Amino acid sequence: MRLLFVRVVLVVAVTAAFVTRAAAQGGAAKENIIKEKALRQQKIKELKAKQQKMLPLPAPAVVRFLQMSPEEQERALSQLPPDRRQQVEAQLSRLQQLPPDQLQRLQDLYPAFVNLRPARRQAVRSEIQQLRLLRPAERRDRLNSDARDFSPDEMEILRQVAGIPEGQ
């Protein structure tokens, strides 16, 4: 996500430089710059579409919270300290922004994650954190090389969270 943000900032900066230059050069240059900008924006859209996003694993409190009625949710939130309430609400917001298919995949995946032994759950969580730092191609390579370190069930969790199907 940071890489995408950096790319967008670079595109905006380059576009701003072109627009400034076009104002000095006149109308014909403006048309070329507008076309270049449109091409860059199209490339960014294509890159976003191709980029595989990792699913967030919600905290157990968020999972329990989602299973509550709206009245119970409000009561539970009102009992939390302000900083914890803010964390829970931020996690809920992230989950609510997911497309329905990703949210369903996450809801299907989370019980398997919770059922891991605590030591293995921590190993999987650490691996997920490491995978988040990588580009999609690097994630795929790492998952293929890490297969010996994790059980098939753990690998399935990692692949699902990373959005990389088996065999890729």
C-alpha positions in Angstrom: 0.0 0.0 0.0 2.9 2.3 0.8 4.4 1.6 -2.6 1.2 2.4 -4.3 1.0 5.7 -2.3 4.6 6.6 -3.3 3.8 5.9 -7.0 0.6 8.0 -6.9 2.6 10.9 -5.2 5.3 10.6 -7.9 2.7 10.6 -10.7 1.1 13.7 -9.2 4.4 15.4 -8.9 5.4 14.6 -12.4 2.0 15.7 -13.7 2.3 19.0 -11.8 5.7 19.6 -13.4 4.3 18.9 -16.9 1.3 21.2 -16.3 3.6 24.0 -15.2 5.7 23.5 -18.3 2.6 23.3 -20.6 1.4 26.7 -19.3 4.6 28.2 -20.5 4.6 26.4 -23.9 1.0 26.9 -25.0 -2.0 25.0 -26.2 -0.5 22.1 -28.3 1.7 21.1 -25.3 -1.4 21.1 -23.1 -3.1 18.6 -25.2 -0.1 16.3 -25.1 0.2 16.6 -21.4 -3.5 15.8 -20.9 -3.1 12.7 -23.0 0.0 11.7 -21.0 -1.8 12.3 -17.7 -4.8 10.2 -18.9 -2.4 7.4 -19.9 -0.6 7.5 -16.5 -3.9 7.4 -14.7 -5.0 4.4 -16.7 -1.8 2.7 -15.9 -2.3 3.4 -12.2 -5.8 1.9 -12.3 -4.5 -1.2 -14.1 -1.7 -1.5 -11.5 -4.2 -1.3 -8.7 -6.4 -3.9 -10.3 -3.5 -6.3 -10.7 -2.0 -5.7 -7.3 -3.0 -8.4 -4.9 -4.2 -7.1 -1.5 -3.7 -8.8 1.7 -6.7 -9.4 4.0 -6.5 -8.0 7.5 -7.0 -10.6 10.3 -9.3 -9.1 12.8 -8.6 -9.3 16.5 -10.7 -11.7 18.5 -12.5 -8.8 20.1 -13.6 -7.6 16.7 -14.9 -11.0 15.7 -16.9 -11.3 18.9 -18.2 -7.8 18.4 -19.4 -8.6 14.9 -21.4 -11.4 16.3 -23.3 -9.1 18.7 -26.6 -7.4 18.1 -26.4 -3.6 17.5 -27.6 -2.9 21.0 -24.9 -5.2 22.5 -22.3 -3.6 20.2 -23.2 -0.1 21.5 -23.2 -1.3 25.1 -19.8 -3.0 24.7 -18.2 0.0 23.0 -19.5 2.3 25.8 -17.7 0.2 28.4 -14.3 0.3 26.6 -11.6 2.9 27.6 -11.4 5.6 24.9 -8.1 4.4 23.3 -9.3 0.7 23.1 -12.7 1.9 21.7 -10.8 3.8 19.0 -8.8 0.7 18.1 -11.9 -1.5 17.9 -13.7 1.1 15.8 -10.7 1.5 13.5 -10.6 -2.3 12.9 -14.4 -2.4 12.3 -14.0 0.4 9.8 -11.3 -1.5 7.9 -13.5 -4.6 7.8 -16.5 -2.7 6.7 -14.5 -1.2 3.8 -13.7 -4.7 2.4 -15.6 -5.9 -0.6 -18.2 -8.6 0.4 -16.3 -11.5 -1.2 -13.2 -10.6 0.8 -15.1 -10.2 4.0 -16.8 -13.6 3.5 -13.4 -15.2 2.8 -12.0 -13.6 6.0 -14.9 -14.8 8.0 -14.4 -18.3 6.7 -10.7 -18.2 7.3 -10.6 -16.7 10.8 -11.9 -19.8 12.7 -9.0 -21.9 11.3 -6.5 -19.2 12.4 -8.0 -19.1 16.0 -7.9 -22.9 16.2 -4.1 -23.0 15.7 -2.0 -23.7 18.8 -0.9 -20.4 20.4 2.7 -20.8 19.3 1.7 -21.7 15.7 -0.8 -18.8 15.7 2.0 -16.4 16.6 4.2 -17.9 13.9 1.5 -17.4 11.3 0.8 -13.9 12.6 4.5 -13.0 12.3 4.6 -14.4 8.8 1.6 -12.3 7.8 3.3 -9.2 9.2 6.4 -10.0 7.1 4.3 -10.7 4.0 2.6 -7.3 4.3 6.0 -5.6 3.9 6.5 -7.3 0.5 5.2 -6.7 -3.0 2.8 -9.3 -4.4 5.5 -11.1 -6.5 7.8 -11.3 -3.5 4.9 -12.6 -1.3 4.3 -15.4 -3.8 8.1 -16.3 -3.8 8.2 -16.2 0.0 5.1 -18.4 0.4 6.6 -20.9 -2.1 9.9 -21.0 -0.2 8.3 -21.0 3.3 6.1 -24.1 2.6 8.4 -26.3 4.5 8.1 -24.1 7.7 4.3 -24.3 7.9 1.7 -27.1 8.0 -0.7 -27.3 5.0 -3.4 -25.7 7.1 -1.1 -22.9 8.1 0.0 -22.4 4.4 -3.7 -22.2 3.4 -4.3 -19.4 5.9 -1.2 -17.6 4.7 -2.1 -18.0 1.1 -5.7 -16.8 1.7 -4.7 -13.8 3.7 -2.0 -12.9 1.1 -4.5 -13.4 -1.8 -2.2 -15.9 -3.5 -3.8 -19.2 -4.5 -1.9 -22.4 -4.2 0.3 -23.2 -7.2 1.1 -19.6 -8.1 
